[in-house]
Amino acid sequence: MSLISLIPLISHTIRAMKLHRLRGRKVCDFVQRKGRVYKSTNFTVRVLLGAPKSQKNTEGVFLGTFASTKLHKSAVKRNRMRRRCREALRIAIQETDKLPTVQLLLSPRSSSLTCDYADIQKDVAAFLSTLHTYG
């Protein structure tokens, strides 16, 4: 067998959790109101079990982010905080074999801009270890 013929076999055996976007103002507001809060040093997450109503049959993790202007004046820096937290969560979710279908609304804190990326990864790992308790 050649290497090219093995690629479909490898892609079917490795199933990583899919990270979906949490879309729409109403959906994000619902998670903001009804979700349970997890606070860490670098971000705050609101957790709501289940998929959004618009995507009932989809499994995976639905992630939305927001960062208010209170966090930082510069939109570039707010977006950097958002991207760092989202990327750490995306990598951790891909490495995790099974998570419940859940909606997450992530809000970075100002410390996420200046801290090491490894600190954000530690916070994400701590959050994912407690995710099964939100029920």
C-alpha positions in Angstrom: 0.0 0.0 0.0 1.2 3.4 -0.8 1.2 6.4 1.6 -1.5 8.1 -0.4 -3.9 5.2 -0.1 -3.4 5.2 3.7 -4.5 8.8 4.1 -8.3 8.1 4.1 -7.8 5.3 6.6 -5.9 7.6 9.0 -8.5 10.5 8.7 -11.4 8.2 9.6 -9.7 6.7 12.6 -8.7 10.0 14.2 -11.9 11.8 15.2 -11.3 15.1 16.9 -14.0 17.1 18.6 -15.3 19.9 16.3 -15.3 23.5 17.4 -18.3 25.3 16.0 -19.1 29.0 16.1 -21.8 30.2 18.4 -23.7 32.5 16.0 -26.3 35.2 16.5 -27.0 37.8 19.1 -30.0 36.0 20.5 -28.1 32.7 21.0 -25.2 34.5 22.7 -27.6 36.5 24.9 -29.3 33.3 25.9 -26.0 31.7 26.9 -25.1 34.9 28.7 -28.3 34.8 30.8 -28.8 31.1 31.4 -25.2 29.8 31.4 -23.2 28.8 34.4 -20.0 30.8 35.0 -16.4 29.5 35.2 -13.8 32.1 36.1 -10.1 31.7 35.7 -7.2 34.2 35.8 -7.1 34.7 32.1 -10.8 34.3 31.0 -14.4 33.8 32.0 -16.6 31.2 30.4 -20.3 30.8 30.4 -21.4 27.2 30.0 -24.7 25.9 28.7 -25.1 22.2 28.0 -26.6 21.1 24.6 -26.6 22.5 21.1 -28.2 25.8 20.1 -31.8 25.5 18.9 -30.8 26.4 15.4 -28.4 23.4 15.2 -30.2 20.7 17.3 -28.7 17.6 15.6 -25.1 18.9 15.6 -22.6 17.5 18.2 -19.5 19.3 19.3 -18.4 22.4 21.2 -20.1 25.7 20.2 -17.9 28.7 21.1 -18.6 32.4 21.0 -16.4 35.2 22.2 -16.9 38.7 23.3 -14.6 41.5 24.7 -16.1 44.8 25.7 -14.3 48.1 25.3 -13.9 48.2 29.1 -11.3 45.5 28.6 -9.0 47.6 26.5 -9.3 50.7 24.4 -7.6 49.1 21.3 -9.7 46.7 19.2 -6.4 45.1 18.0 -5.5 44.2 21.5 -9.0 43.0 22.4 -9.0 40.8 19.3 -5.5 39.4 20.2 -6.8 38.4 23.7 -9.8 36.7 22.0 -7.7 34.8 19.5 -5.2 33.6 22.1 -7.9 32.2 24.4 -9.9 30.7 21.5 -6.8 29.0 20.0 -5.8 27.5 23.3 -9.3 26.1 23.7 -9.4 24.8 20.1 -6.1 22.9 20.6 -7.2 21.5 23.9 -10.5 20.3 22.5 -8.8 18.5 19.6 -6.6 16.6 22.0 -9.6 15.6 24.2 -11.3 12.5 23.0 -14.9 13.0 24.3 -16.7 16.1 25.6 -20.4 16.8 26.0 -22.2 18.9 23.4 -22.0 22.3 25.0 -22.3 26.0 24.3 -19.4 28.3 25.6 -19.3 32.0 25.7 -15.7 33.1 26.3 -14.7 36.5 27.6 -11.0 37.1 28.0 -9.6 39.1 30.9 -6.9 41.8 30.5 -4.3 39.5 31.9 -4.6 37.2 28.8 -2.8 39.9 26.7 0.4 39.9 28.7 0.6 36.4 30.2 2.5 33.5 28.7 0.5 31.3 26.3 1.3 28.3 28.6 -0.7 30.0 31.4 -3.7 30.2 29.1 -3.3 26.6 28.2 -3.2 25.6 31.9 -6.4 27.6 32.6 -8.1 25.9 29.6 -7.0 22.4 30.8 -8.4 23.2 34.3 -11.7 24.4 32.7 -12.0 21.3 30.5 -11.4 19.0 33.5 -14.4 20.6 35.3 -16.7 20.7 32.3 -18.4 17.4 33.1 -19.7 18.9 36.4 -21.9 21.4 34.6 -25.1 19.5 34.3 
